[in-house]
Amino acid sequence: MSEIRQLVERMGRDGRAAAARLAVATSEEKNRALEAVAVALENNRGKIQAENEKDLAAGRQRGLSGAMLDRLALTDARIDSMIAGVREVVGLADPVGGTFDERVRPNGLNICRMRVPIGVIGIIYESRPNVTVDAGALTLKSGNAVILRGGSEAINSNLALARTMSEAVASSGLPAATVQLVPTTDREAVGEMLVAEKYIDLIIPRGGKTLIRRVVENSTIPVIKHYDGICHVYVDAEADLAMAADIAFNAKVQRPGVCNAMETLLIDSAVAEEFLPSMGGRLSDAGVEIRGCHRTVELLESAKPATEDDWSTEFLELILSVKIVDGLDEAVRHIEQYGSHHTDAIITRNTETAKQFIGRVDSSSVMVNTSTRFSDGAQYGLGAEIGISTDKLHARGPMGLEELTTYKWVVTGQGQVRE
Amino acid sequence: MSEIRQLVERMGRDGRAAAARLAVATSEEKNRALEAVAVALENNRGKIQAENEKDLAAGRQRGLSGAMLDRLALTDARIDSMIAGVREVVGLADPVGGTFDERVRPNGLNICRMRVPIGVIGIIYESRPNVTVDAGALTLKSGNAVILRGGSEAINSNLALARTMSEAVASSGLPAATVQLVPTTDREAVGEMLVAEKYIDLIIPRGGKTLIRRVVENSTIPVIKHYDGICHVYVDAEADLAMAADIAFNAKVQRPGVCNAMETLLIDSAVAEEFLPSMGGRLSDAGVEIRGCHRTVELLESAKPATEDDWSTEFLELILSVKIVDGLDEAVRHIEQYGSHHTDAIITRNTETAKQFIGRVDSSSVMVNTSTRFSDGAQYGLGAEIGISTDKLHARGPMGLEELTTYKWVVTGQGQVRE
């Protein structure tokens, strides 16, 4: 057996044992552990920043861009924000232990479902080191053990953060293996995690499409993911056009680099002439490049013709594709063909049209008369978000603490046997 | 592109289009389609049996065992039972369209989750041809399109059944592609189904471990499955021993060939001397072979020594492994090490011990003072069962209609934009 496989199996076994303890931990025990983590992050600030400095130096030497170095840097403000994040999780309701769907069967059996942690969750990410702490806090609060695998450029930072968390959790009386980080940047470790189904119950990949595709293709463990967010706003013939303009502007411009920003604006042909010129002007003034269908280009001089690829591209910047459609059917078909099942909105005053849109658009979030930018765990009132799922199974859309749990059936009898 | 891939893609596209229609079908439309299926099965009885006869003849020629030929045969009684099954599904409540978790956010956004079909479900099975009809009825009622792939030995029967269903559904006004069956026995078709993630949302394999392992290893689509049912009954020191004996007897003997039958009996050492000899006698009288730990063998002359493999074997026949354990901790550890997360029961009068067992045993069903044989969709009141899941994600334990649905977030605003 390779050393890496041995390492991952050992971590898996330790995680499994930790999960067994966490499954019966009280909310008080979990909150005490989280508070210990918050204090430890504060106390180890200097050590963490020294390790982060190693990653930054290596990054500079490898020629990482300024933006990437910025994302990597654990400034005082970022550490403050991580600590505040952990304390916010303390304040969230514990989803574990509640029962639902209770029924008494004719033979007297009492049957219910009980909400329980999933077990051991593997998180594979490329992004900023704060994911280490955010994900660790959410998995702990939901009673799960976590095995983290971060990006190689942040390895020293991530190890320092994970060690700080793990020691703090242990000092509070819960298992050190509640939070583990794979201590090597060897890519073989990811492959071993993805087949460690004896030890890991769920894989959540967070990062670019290439990473996620690799995870999906190689994992024998269930994966919850989203590839991208190609979000649409459809301006219906019966839309309040002033509202539509404000929403479309917000959905594209307020923060274009995130997955719930609008990438394509669909406009009903009945209102295109009235709506598009002023909307286009407002977007252009904000620096938005418009790529339109041929009817859009006719109505809007500033628009370039869109290519076929543009309709299925997550621009993540100030670029917008615009298409004029002949009614709801064409809008729904366009979203089905090019969308990514993330978040799509309709602007309309007609409640029947809205109902049709809600029923027919097969996306994790469907919105009426508001901005796709609200597609977010905190905005939905979930308190915090471990990620967004565009899958159909288990969790769809923003995933909070409850989505990090599953259920078991609990059946209580008085000696019943089956006839 | 291979012909098989083209075939699967075409079926996938047709299934996707059917699913779009089914997602907005009313309960009345779906029930009308199911009633049409019931009538068509009756009207096509002769044709179906003629096709079944071809499979039986081919099976005889290939030397299939009598038991296998019996499983394959579509007798009048079996067709009656399929028809009755379809009509039962008509009577079940439609899970689609309900909303839950509704909340109004401080900014006035109304947010809820709406229960919706999953979409296109692929079912890969080896077993009896009645699965074709049972699975088709349940997926239709829950608003899903289904792509069925049955065993090669039943291909003519399955094609006749699927064609009958598909034509009946079409005659009722819903899409013919609501129910599709892969019309080839080429194994490549399974491989193509497992990567058709653009068209298929969920794969449910039903069959032996080899089939399920192949599906898990090759699927890029989420899979819900169970490998086996190694169910335990733990007789606690504070058990009502008469009740324990009746339950253990029922769990092993009433129907040993099914996944919720007991495979291992765990007995607390404090009551082993009192309990085991009479229990062992009763089981032996019923023809049960006992394979015990060394302490069991000491107390029970009729018991053979169990091998290490016996603890993790799903016997599915009148064989039982028996272990004497020193208390709850050892029982839980044994179940964790050798169990399959299917169904495990404790027999005890001590409610605190029962609570500990419920919390610590990580199985899809955990039972107190009743027989594992109740782990079943109909017994739980789900009305019907598409399968049992020992996975943690989405559905655990018996899966009924609701487990064939997912949700979407529905967000309704009055023009809100994000600050």
Chai-1 contact restraints between the chains, C-beta under 6 A:
chainA,res_idxA,chainB,res_idxB,connection_type,confidence,min_distance_angstrom,max_distance_angstrom,comment,restraint_id
A,V24,B,G359,contact,1.0,0.0,6.0,A-B,restraint_1
A,R103,B,G381,contact,1.0,0.0,6.0,A-B,restraint_2
A,I111,B,Y380,contact,1.0,0.0,6.0,A-B,restraint_3
A,I118,B,K392,contact,1.0,0.0,6.0,A-B,restraint_4
A,D201,B,K392,contact,1.0,0.0,6.0,A-B,restraint_5
A,V216,B,T220,contact,1.0,0.0,6.0,A-B,restraint_6
A,E217,B,T220,contact,1.0,0.0,6.0,A-B,restraint_7
A,T220,B,V216,contact,1.0,0.0,6.0,A-B,restraint_8
A,T220,B,E217,contact,1.0,0.0,6.0,A-B,restraint_9
A,P222,B,L393,contact,1.0,0.0,6.0,A-B,restraint_10
A,M243,B,G415,contact,1.0,0.0,6.0,A-B,restraint_11
A,D246,B,V417,contact,1.0,0.0,6.0,A-B,restraint_12
A,I247,B,V417,contact,1.0,0.0,6.0,A-B,restraint_13
A,N250,B,V417,contact,1.0,0.0,6.0,A-B,restraint_14
A,N250,B,R418,contact,1.0,0.0,6.0,A-B,restraint_15
A,Q254,B,R418,contact,1.0,0.0,6.0,A-B,restraint_16
A,I358,B,V410,contact,1.0,0.0,6.0,A-B,restraint_17
A,G359,B,V24,contact,1.0,0.0,6.0,A-B,restraint_18
A,S365,B,W409,contact,1.0,0.0,6.0,A-B,restraint_19
A,V366,B,K408,contact,1.0,0.0,6.0,A-B,restraint_20
A,V366,B,V410,contact,1.0,0.0,6.0,A-B,restraint_21
A,M367,B,V411,contact,1.0,0.0,6.0,A-B,restraint_22
A,V368,B,T412,contact,1.0,0.0,6.0,A-B,restraint_23
A,N369,B,G413,contact,1.0,0.0,6.0,A-B,restraint_24
A,N369,B,G415,contact,1.0,0.0,6.0,A-B,restraint_25
A,T370,B,G413,contact,1.0,0.0,6.0,A-B,restraint_26
A,T370,B,Q416,contact,1.0,0.0,6.0,A-B,restraint_27
A,S371,B,V417,contact,1.0,0.0,6.0,A-B,restraint_28
A,S371,B,R418,contact,1.0,0.0,6.0,A-B,restraint_29
A,R373,B,R418,contact,1.0,0.0,6.0,A-B,restraint_30
A,F374,B,R418,contact,1.0,0.0,6.0,A-B,restraint_31
A,Y380,B,I111,contact,1.0,0.0,6.0,A-B,restraint_32
A,G381,B,R103,contact,1.0,0.0,6.0,A-B,restraint_33
A,K392,B,I118,contact,1.0,0.0,6.0,A-B,restraint_34
A,K392,B,D201,contact,1.0,0.0,6.0,A-B,restraint_35
A,K392,B,T406,contact,1.0,0.0,6.0,A-B,restraint_36
A,L393,B,P222,contact,1.0,0.0,6.0,A-B,restraint_37
A,L393,B,H394,contact,1.0,0.0,6.0,A-B,restraint_38
A,H394,B,L393,contact,1.0,0.0,6.0,A-B,restraint_39
A,H394,B,H394,contact,1.0,0.0,6.0,A-B,restraint_40
A,R396,B,T406,contact,1.0,0.0,6.0,A-B,restraint_41
A,G397,B,W409,contact,1.0,0.0,6.0,A-B,restraint_42
A,T406,B,K392,contact,1.0,0.0,6.0,A-B,restraint_43
A,T406,B,R396,contact,1.0,0.0,6.0,A-B,restraint_44
A,K408,B,V366,contact,1.0,0.0,6.0,A-B,restraint_45
A,W409,B,S365,contact,1.0,0.0,6.0,A-B,restraint_46
A,W409,B,G397,contact,1.0,0.0,6.0,A-B,restraint_47
A,V410,B,I358,contact,1.0,0.0,6.0,A-B,restraint_48
A,V410,B,V366,contact,1.0,0.0,6.0,A-B,restraint_49
A,V411,B,M367,contact,1.0,0.0,6.0,A-B,restraint_50
A,T412,B,V368,contact,1.0,0.0,6.0,A-B,restraint_51
A,G413,B,N369,contact,1.0,0.0,6.0,A-B,restraint_52
A,G413,B,T370,contact,1.0,0.0,6.0,A-B,restraint_53
A,Q414,B,N369,contact,1.0,0.0,6.0,A-B,restraint_54
A,G415,B,M243,contact,1.0,0.0,6.0,A-B,restraint_55
A,G415,B,N369,contact,1.0,0.0,6.0,A-B,restraint_56
A,Q416,B,T370,contact,1.0,0.0,6.0,A-B,restraint_57
A,V417,B,D246,contact,1.0,0.0,6.0,A-B,restraint_58
A,V417,B,I247,contact,1.0,0.0,6.0,A-B,restraint_59
A,V417,B,N250,contact,1.0,0.0,6.0,A-B,restraint_60
A,V417,B,S371,contact,1.0,0.0,6.0,A-B,restraint_61
A,R418,B,N250,contact,1.0,0.0,6.0,A-B,restraint_62
A,R418,B,Q254,contact,1.0,0.0,6.0,A-B,restraint_63
A,R418,B,S371,contact,1.0,0.0,6.0,A-B,restraint_64
A,R418,B,R373,contact,1.0,0.0,6.0,A-B,restraint_65
A,R418,B,F374,contact,1.0,0.0,6.0,A-B,restraint_66
